[in-house]
């Protein structure tokens, strides 16, 4: 049920869309060719419609709508398969050019932790060093001289996000019911995944736990540095963490100043991402250049851990197998693993799917990164998924987005990188671990547990089943799809059958009476026969009308 705030928020959304977008219909109607400029451009609003760039206005509308739509815009900025290049170039600005709010940091800290701020912090910048869609980041210095950053949630952001997500969900539900193509591409499930990810980002306690888990996963890896966190100054609305000096991963001049080859950094970043996905099953969901830095020691530094992908061990094993299938060009086994992983799939032609997979293999293997048209590849992949109605778990779409972002960074750092060749060393390492004695022992133990459960539980289940059968207590439950529609169809069939039966009965009865010449006669035939023929004719006419209408 929508509350008053949600209705107000929907009204605001519609006003902003009207302000920045709906007039595009006017601006593209060529009405300016027949109406004088002096009339069309009489005020700033109409001047903007005909003079401002459409892509700029789309970005402006998204910025004005706020965090939910900004996050959606950031997602679309990396979708070369569905968004035109000019619009993507404008949407990329959403990652760094977000308007700032005025926030009283000291009041926030006092309210949250009941502390004398000056006793704990020697300095707090009043101007944010970064502004994201959900929070703003301020540089501060603790009393012991440690430089930290304070990530502070924007005021009222939770209410706005929840209202926006409800609006988007309801809109997609409406579109799904109206258009089959929306249902076929599983748009609602994609939106639901986006909503879950965004709601996780709203909790800074969740982000702090993500950082500490991420640090534990990489505690023995010297190629990565994970910032320290300070729980004493962190809660669900404020996150305090170490300030890390460094340059963005795509800052080629900054990397040269550090004396670090861009190709080395790219390979390290690729290895680290593969380790997150294939070994830990816990990976950064938003690795765009604004969230990945390099420090002076050449270590890769991930920041912004609000959105993370998560896999259970079984799913991670399937993804590992799919990577190996990809490297070995084994399309048949890849399809088998896709079916294991998919939530829903209706693969009509496996041979065609196998051929499509080989085409993608060849496209990636035979070309350097600079020669691969990622837009073409993603369009083909989306077409394959849609044609076969394949719906994958949420984490797969998060992973694909991460891969897309990494691809964009890789293109900037080393366009000659060959992806399969770069992945092979890590895949070889994984394969060795899979054949190690410890891993095989672990697998054998897990299989033994499974066999034990089967041997102990299945016989007991069979005995219970037999007992219920013997005592007539076995009940079979059925679920019939579209039962209401089926019931209506059967009802209509029954009506038609009844009408035909009655028409036939009255017709035959009338014929029998006419032959016997019983009762009063009218034009040589009994009156009851006339009535029977009339009723039979009326019923037959109604039946014919039913049949014609149902065609």
N, C-alpha and C positions, 0 to 999 in steps of 0.2 A: 504494500500500500504506500502510495506516494504521500509524503508529508508536505507541509506548506513550503518548507525550504526547497524541496526537490522541484515543486512546481515553479517556484521563482527561478531556480537554476535553469530549468528547461526553457522558460521564457527568455532568460538572458542568452542562452545558446542560440535560440532562433533569431534574436535581435542581432547578435554578432554575425551570424551567417548571412542575414539579410544585408547588413552593413557592408560586409567585405566580399560576399560571394554571389548572392542571387542576382545582383545587377549585371553580372557577367552575361546573362541572357540578353539584356538590353545592349551591352557594349558589343556583342557579337551579332546583333540583328541587322547591322549595316544601316540603322536609322540615321546615323550621322551623315549619310550621303545625301539625304533629302531634306534634312532640317538644318538651318543655318547654325554655324558655330556660336554666334552671338546669343542664340537661345539655349543651345545645349550646355554651354560652358558658363552659364550665368552665375553659378556659385561653386564653392570649392568641392562640394560633395559630387556634383555631376561632372566636374572637371576631373576628379580622381577616377571616376568610372571609366572615362574614355582615354585618359592619359597615363595612369599608373599601370605598371606591368602586372599581369594577372598572377604570376607566380609570387611576386612580392606581396600582393594582397592576400594570397592563400596563407603565406607565412605569418602575416600580420594578424589574420583572423585566428590562427592556431595559437599565437602568443597571447592574444586577448582572451581566448577561451580558457587558458590556464593549463595546469600540470598534466591532466589526463590526456588532453589533445596534443600537448607538446611531446609527451612520451610516444604517442601514436605517430606523430610527425617524425620523431627520431627513428622510429622503427621503419617508416616508409622511406626515409632518406637513404637507406641501405638496400632497398628493393629495386634494383635496376631492371628486374623482370616485369614490373607492373607500373613503375612510375617514370615518366619522361625525364630525360637528363637535366633539362633546364629547371624543372621543379625540384628535382633531387638536390641540385646545387644550392637552391634557396633554402630547402629544408635542413641541409647540413648546418646552417647557421644557428638552428635551434639548439645545437649541442653546446654552444658557447655564448650565445647572445641572448640570454634570458633576462628580462627586466628584474631589477632588485627591489625588495621591500625594505622599509625602515623597521629594524628590529632592535629593541633595547636588550642587548646581550646580558648586561649585569642583572637586570630585573628578572630575566629568564633563569639565570643561574641561581639567584637568590630564592626564587619561587620553587625551583625544582629540587634544590639540595639544602636549602636553609643554611647557607654559609655566608660569611663575610667575604665577598669576592676579592677585595684588596688583600686579604690575608693569604689567599691561595694563588692569585695571579698578579704578576708584576706589571703586565700590560695586556690589553685586548684591543685589537684594531676595531675601529668603528665602521670602516668600509669593508665589505666582504671581498675576499680575493677571488671568489667564484660564486656564481649564482646558478643553481640547478632548478628544475621545475618543482621539486618537492622541498628542497632546503637551500640554505645559503651557508657558505663556508667562511669562517673568520680566522685570522691568524692571531695567536695569543702566546704569551710566555708565562710559564709557571714560576713560582718563587725560587725554585732551584735552578732556573735558567733554561730549562727544557722548552724548546719551541714546539708548540702543538697547534692543531687546528680544531675549531669547534664547529661542528655541523649542526645547524639549528633548523628545525622544521618550520615551515611557513605557517602563519596563523590561519586557523580554520581550514587547513588543507585536507584533513580527513573527510569533513562533510562534503567538500567540493568533489573530491575523487569518488566517493561513494555515489553521489548524485549523478555524476557524469557516467560512471560505469553502468548504473541502472538505465540511464537514457540510451546508451549505446547497445546494451543487451536487448532492451525492448525494441529498438529500431531494427536490429538484426533478426530478432524473432519474427517481426512483422514481414521483413523482406524474405525470410526463409519460407514462410507460409505462402507468400505470393509468387515467388520465383523459384523454379526447380534448380536453376544453376547455382543459386545461393546455398541450397541444401546439398547439392552435389559436391561443392568445394568445402563443405563442413565449416562454413564461415563462423557459425555460432561457437563451435568448439575452439576455433582459433582466437576469437574474442574472449572466450572464457579463460583461455591460457594467458592472454595478455592481462586480463583482470586479476588473475591469481598472482601473477608476477608483480603487478603494480601494488597490490595490497600488501605483499611481503615487503616492498620497498618503504612502505609507510611506517614500519616498525624499526626504530633505530636499535632497540634491544636485539631484534633479530639480526640486524646487520653486524652488531658487535660480536655476537656469537658466531656469525659467518667468518669474520676476520680471524678470530681465535682458532676456529677449526681449520681454516686455510693455512694459518701459520704452522699448526701441528702437522699438517700433511706435507709441508715442504721444509721441515726443520733440518733435514740433512742435505738440502739442495742449495749449493752456493750460488747458483745462477739467478736466484730470485730473492727479493727482500720484501717482507711483509711488515707494514707499519705497526708499532706498538699501540695498544689501546689503554685507556684509563677509565676503569669502571667507576671510580669515585666521582667522576664528573660526567657520567653518561646515564641516560635513561631512555625512555621511548621517544622523547622529543629532542634530545641533545646527545650528540656523540662526540667524545673527545678522543683524539688519536694523534700520534706523532706526525710532525711536519717533516716531509721528505723532500730534500733538494734534488732536482733532476730536470730532464727535458722530456718533452713528448716523444713517443717512440718514432713518430714520422718527421721529427725535426732533424733533417740531415745535417744542417750547419752545426746544431748543438752536438750531435754525435761526433762530427769531425773535430769539434773543439775538445771533446773528451778523449779523442784518439781511438775511437771504437768503430770498427768496420760495420756498416749497416747490415751487410749480409750475415755477419756473426750474430748480431742482435735478432735478426729475423729468424734465424735457425733456432736460437735459444727460445724465442717466444713461441715458435711452433712446437718445439719439444715440450715446453712447459704446459702448453694448452693440451697437447696429447696426453701428458701425464695426468692433468686434471680430469680429463674425460675418461681415459681408459684404465687408469690405475686407482684413482680416488673416487670416481663417480660423483664428483662435486666440483663444478666448474663455473667460472665467471661468465655471466650471461650477456654482459654488455662491454666487450673489450674494444671499444672504439678508441682512437688515439688520445682523446681527452681523459681516458681512464687508465692508460698504460704509459708509464714513464720509465726512463733509464737513468740511474744515478751515476756518479763519477766513477764508481768501481765497475761499471758495466752490468750491474744487476738490473733485472726487469722488476718494476714495481707496479703492481696492480692496486688501484684504488676504487672506491665506490662498490662496496660488496652488498648493496641492497638487493640486487637481483642476481640470484644464483641458480644454476641448474642442478638437479639432483636425480641420481639413478640408483635403483636397488641393484644388488649384486647380479641377479639374473639378467636384468636389462643390460648391465655393463658387459657381461659375457657375450651377449648377442651383438652389441656394438663392436666389441673387439673382433668377433668373428667376421662381421661385415667389413671392417677395415682390411682384414687379411684377404677376404673375397675380392675386395676392390684392387688390392695390390697384385693379386694373382689372376685378375680378369675372370673370376669364376662367377659368371652371371647366374647360373642355375642355383648354386648354393646361396648366393646373395638373395635371390627371390625367396628361397626357403626361410632364410633368417628374417626377411622383411615380414613374411606372413606370421612368424613367431612373435615379432615385435608389435605388429599392428593391432590396434583396438578394433578396427573394422576393416574388412577388405572384401571386394567382390571382383576377383581377377578373372575376366572372361576368356582371355587368350594368353596363356603363360609363354607360349613361343614368341609372341609379339613383344611381350614385356622383356623377355630375354634379349631379343634383338635391340630393343631400346636401351637396355643396360649396357650392351656391348658398344653401342654408339657413343654413350657418355664416357665409357672407359677409354675409347680411342681418342676422343676429343681432349681428354685431360692428359693422357700419357704421351701423346705425340707432340704436344705443344708446351712451350714455356708459358709462364703466367701472363706475360704481356700479350701473347697470341691468343689466349682464351677469351672468348666473348662471354663473360659471366652472365649477361642478360639472356643470351640464347640458351645457355646451359640451364639456368633456373627456369626459364619458360618451358623447356623440354621436361625438366623434372616435375614441375607443377602439373603439366599436361598428363604425364604418366600417372601421378597420384590421383588426379581428378578422374581420369578415364577408368581407372580400376577401383574408384571409391575407397582409396586407402587412407584411413585415418590413423595417424601415429600418435604415441603418447606425447604429452605436453613438452617433456624435456627435449624431444627430437627437434621441435620447431625452435626452441630456445637455442639448441646446439647449432642448427642451420643458420640462425641469425649470427651467432658468434663466429662461425666459419666464414660467413659473408663479410663480416667486419674485418676479420683477420686477412681475408683475401685482398680487401681494399688497402690495408696497411702494407701487405706484402708487395702489392703492385707499386707502391710509392718507394719502398726500400730497395727491392731487387726484382725488377720486372723479368729477369731471365731465370728466376727460380722455377725449377721443375718440381711440382708438388709430389708426385709419386716417389721420385728419387730422394726428396727431402724426408719423406715419411718412413722410408724403408729401414734406416738404422734404428729408429724407435720401435718399429714393428718387429724387427729381428730381436731386439731386447725383450719385448713382450713374449715372443715365441719361445725364447730361451727360458724365461721364467715359467712358462706353461709346461715345459718339459723337465723342470727341476724336480728333485726328489721330494722337497718340502711341499710343492704344489700338488704333485701326484698323491702324496700321502694325505693331504687335506681333502682332495677330491674323493679318494677311496673311503675316507672316514664319513664324508657326507653321503656317499652312495650307500654305505653300510647302514647308516641311520635310516635312510629311505626304505631300504629292503626290510629292515627290522619293523618299521611302522606298517609296511604292507603285510608282512607275515603275521603281525599281531592283530591288526585292526580289520583287515578284509574278512577273515573267517568269522569274526564276531558280527560284522555287518551282514554277512550272508545268513548266519543263524537267525538274526533279528528279522531279516527279510522273509525267511521261510516260516518263522513263527507267525508273522502278520498274515502271510498268505493262507496258512492253515486255519487261522481263526477268523478269516474273512474281514480283516482290518486293513488290507492293502488298498490304498486310495491313489488313483492316478490324477494328477493335476495337469490341465491343459491351459495354454494361453493362446487364444486365437487373435491374430492381428486384425485390426479393423472390424471387430465383432459387431459394432453398432451398424456399420455400413452393410455388412453381410446380413444382419437381421432385417434391415430395411428391404434389401433385395429379395430375401426369402418371403417377406410379407407381401411384396408386390406380386411375386410369382404365384403365391397362394391365392391372392385376389383374382388374378387372371384365370387361374385354374377353376376357381369356384364359379366365376361368370360363365366360362365355357361349359361347365357341367350343367349349370342351371339353364342356359340357353338350349343346350342339347335336350335336357329333360322336358322342358316346356314344348319344344318342337316335336319330339317323339310322341308326347302325350296328346298334343293337338292332332297329330296325324292319326293316332289310334281312335280318338273320338270322332274325327271326320269320317273314318272308314265305317264306324258303327252307327253313325247318324243318330246319336242319342240326344234327347232334349229338343228345345226349340231350334228351328232352322232359320238361317238368314242367308238368302241367295244360295240355297241348297246345301248349306253346311252349318252344323251346330254352332250356337253362339259361344259355347265354351271352347270350341276349336279355334274360333276367331281370336278369342282372348289369349289362348295359349300361343298362337302364331305371332300376335302382336308383342307379347312379353318376350318371346324368343328373339324377335326382330330387334327390339329395343336393347336387350342384353347383348346381342351380337354386335350391334352398332357401338355400344359402349366399349366392348372388348376390342373392336377394330381401332377405335380412337386411342385406347391405351397402348396398343401395339405400335401405332404410328407415332405417338408421342415419345415412346421409349427409344426410338431409333436415333 
